[in-house]
Amino acid sequence: MSYTERLEAKGPRGEACIIVRTWTPLQSPNCSDQADRGLPVYRLGTGERLKPTENPGVFETLDRARQFKLR
């Protein structure tokens, strides 16, 4: 079972985007604490994979072609 959270973001042309953050539990399937979750995976609502940057709240595509900023 994974945990999913939707984040509102702004794309490179100012368009509204949704970033989906998903965690998969590391220890037990019943974990409720964020510390028990694995590393998050970030994707656009369209499914394209993203990676976090050094600036918290900014994500970019794996090819670094586009950046998305949290609102």
MOLIN-V360599 format. One record per pair of residues at least 12 apart in sequence whose C-alpha atoms are under 10 Angstrom apart, sorted by the first residue. I is the first residue (numbers start at 0). J is the second residue. Records with the same first field share a line. If there is no record, write none. Layout:
I = J, J
This chain:
0 = 22, 23, 24, 27, 28, 29
1 = 21, 22, 23, 24, 28, 36, 37
2 = 20, 21, 22, 23, 24, 30, 31, 33, 36, 37, 39
3 = 19, 20, 21, 22, 23, 39, 40, 41
4 = 17, 18, 19, 20, 21, 22, 41
5 = 17, 18, 19, 20, 21, 41, 42, 43, 44
6 = 18, 19, 20, 41, 43, 44, 69, 70
7 = 19, 67, 68, 69, 70
8 = 43, 56, 57, 58, 66, 67, 68, 69, 70
9 = 57, 66, 67, 68, 69, 70
10 = 58, 59, 65, 66, 67, 68, 69
11 = 59, 64, 65, 66, 67, 68
12 = 65, 66, 67
13 = 67, 68
14 = 67
15 = 67, 68, 69, 70
16 = 43, 44, 45, 67, 68, 69, 70
17 = 42, 43, 44, 45, 67, 69
18 = 41, 42, 43, 44, 45, 46, 47, 48, 49, 58, 67, 68, 69
19 = 39, 40, 41, 42, 43, 44, 45, 46, 48, 49
20 = 38, 39, 40, 41, 42, 43, 44, 49
21 = 36, 37, 38, 39, 40, 41, 42
22 = 35, 36, 37, 38, 39, 40, 41
23 = 35, 36, 37, 38, 39, 40
24 = 36, 37, 38, 39
25 = 37, 38
39 = 51
41 = 58, 59, 60
42 = 58, 59, 60
43 = 58, 60, 67
47 = 60, 61
48 = 60, 61, 62
49 = 61, 62, 63, 65, 66, 67
50 = 62, 63, 66
51 = 66, 67
52 = 66
54 = 68
55 = 68, 69
56 = 68, 69, 70
57 = 69, 70
